[in-house]
Amino acid sequence: PGFYSKHWIYSLVCLAAMTFLLLPGVCVPAEPSAPLSEPSSEDTLLLVWFHKGGKPPDCWHSFGISGCTITGDRRLYSRAHAVLIAHRDVINSGDWSLPQESRPPGQKWIWFNMNHPANSLRLWEYEGLYNLTLTYREDSDIALPVGYVIPNAFLDDFPMASFAYRLDTSSTSSPRPGFVSWVVSHWGENLERVSLYKHLKEYIQIDVFGGVGTPIPPGKENVVELIRQYRFYLAFENSQYTDYITEKLWNAVQGGAIPVVLGPSRKNYERFLPPEAFIHVDDFPTVWDLARYLLVVKDSPSLIELHLSWRRDYSMYRPYKWREFHCTACRVVRERKGRTDVVQHLAAWFYS
Ligand SMILES: *[C@@H]1O[C@H](CO)[C@@H](O)[C@H](O)[C@H]1NC(C)=O
């Protein structure tokens, strides 16, 4: 337990790893002698190459990560221990936008990408260039899923506990006015989720919101509030790739609806949630069977209980986007000091 309190972020991801995820890169033990005090000149310096402005995070105060300094100042390139490079920014700005000076010995370049493979262009041009990967995939060197759950039994040792949502059941198992909801902004006729929706709505009422349906004010919280009115939420991903599970699922979990998921395999989802916590479209031989099951669950307190009771024992955590990503990346670089890493097969890996 003391181990957890010392290495905050390390522990929080490792707690998730202990429950569902296997995050080998992130669970490399921190050196025991790591100073747990204010930043010093010994700090690991992480340069965010495409810095979007704003004050870089204080990793110690925000996340309990010691020995890390984040900067967006490119003049510090030659001193940086690592350079975090967002793939999308490289693609949008051209290759000349990569650092042009030679790489100082020991400096690691981190390939940062939160988009799925089909939205990540020209991967083949970057083979052998980077040293570490930072993506939503669990087998990244630095793995940062957009959400995960923590058993309440471990919450005392969870440094970000005050930012974790307790997933109670009292408010969720009681009756809800709405049946099935779906928030969708990007509508493509050739997307599997769209054809599935069209098929499903032949059998059941689905309330559609977002760009395509009834507008909702922007903001994660508004989506969650909307979901709270419904028993089910369609957490349909626009593409099916390993570990590509987005905020759609976590909005549903936070809002206490039972997620109906379309995305990677059931096995893949089970690395993130207990098996009964979601309904996978692949669980049913036909769309009619899925529709019928939703109708049955809607009127069955015991089935509702089956799908929601796990919540009593868990809290949910949604990482603090960029700031937390940067600090976690810096921590991993620190732990890997002196090691040589090369990302050889970027494209093949990311598509696998
Ligand atoms: C980083 O990657 C480059 C290019 O593949 C390689 O030459 C270098 O040795 C690597 N450095 C580290 C510190 O891993």
The ligand as a MOL file (V3000), in Angstrom:
LIG
                    3D

  0  0  0     0  0            999 V3000
M  V30 BEGIN CTAB
M  V30 COUNTS 14 14 0 0 0
M  V30 BEGIN ATOM
M  V30 1 C 15.7840 6.7900 -30.4660 0
M  V30 2 O 15.5150 6.4220 -31.7940 0
M  V30 3 C 16.5490 6.7080 -32.6640 0
M  V30 4 C 16.0500 6.4810 -34.0930 0
M  V30 5 O 15.5690 5.2200 -34.2670 0
M  V30 6 C 17.7510 5.8530 -32.2930 0
M  V30 7 O 18.8220 6.0840 -33.1920 0
M  V30 8 C 18.1680 6.2060 -30.8840 0
M  V30 9 O 19.2030 5.3540 -30.4450 0
M  V30 10 C 16.9970 6.0680 -29.9380 0
M  V30 11 N 17.3660 6.6390 -28.6480 0
M  V30 12 C 16.9320 6.2140 -27.4670 0
M  V30 13 C 17.4320 6.9460 -26.2930 0
M  V30 14 O 16.1480 5.3050 -27.3150 0
M  V30 END ATOM
M  V30 BEGIN BOND
M  V30 1 1 1 2
M  V30 2 1 1 10
M  V30 3 1 2 3
M  V30 4 1 3 4
M  V30 5 1 3 6
M  V30 6 1 4 5
M  V30 7 1 6 7
M  V30 8 1 6 8
M  V30 9 1 8 9
M  V30 10 1 8 10
M  V30 11 1 10 11
M  V30 12 1 11 12
M  V30 13 1 12 13
M  V30 14 2 12 14
M  V30 END BOND
M  V30 END CTAB
M  END
